[in-house]
Amino acid sequence: MLFESLEGVIGVDTHRDTLAAAAVTAVGATLGHADAPASAEGYQQLLDFARAQVPGQRCWAVEGTSSYGAGLAAFLSEQGERVVEV
């Protein structure tokens, strides 16, 4: 199962101008929250947040990868991150 190979998941609620992220363990315990602008700078902020909260194997659960989350999903994929649509 996927959760057995992960240390955590970063869930992202996407909006036109902002991104809200939550880091959780593989079994659902909350590690932290972050907000960032929907921009290249904000994408990097969320990646830095994720690396601090879940330094090992992680997966991103991103809302709207074909709309408001498209830029973030592309950025994360370019960085070698695992991204799934939710």
Secondary structure, DSSP 4 states (H G I P E B T S, - for coil): -GGGG-SEEEEEEE-SSEEEEEEEETT--EEEEEEEESSHHHHHHHHHHHHHH--SSEEEEES-TTTTTHHHHHHHHHTT-EEEE-
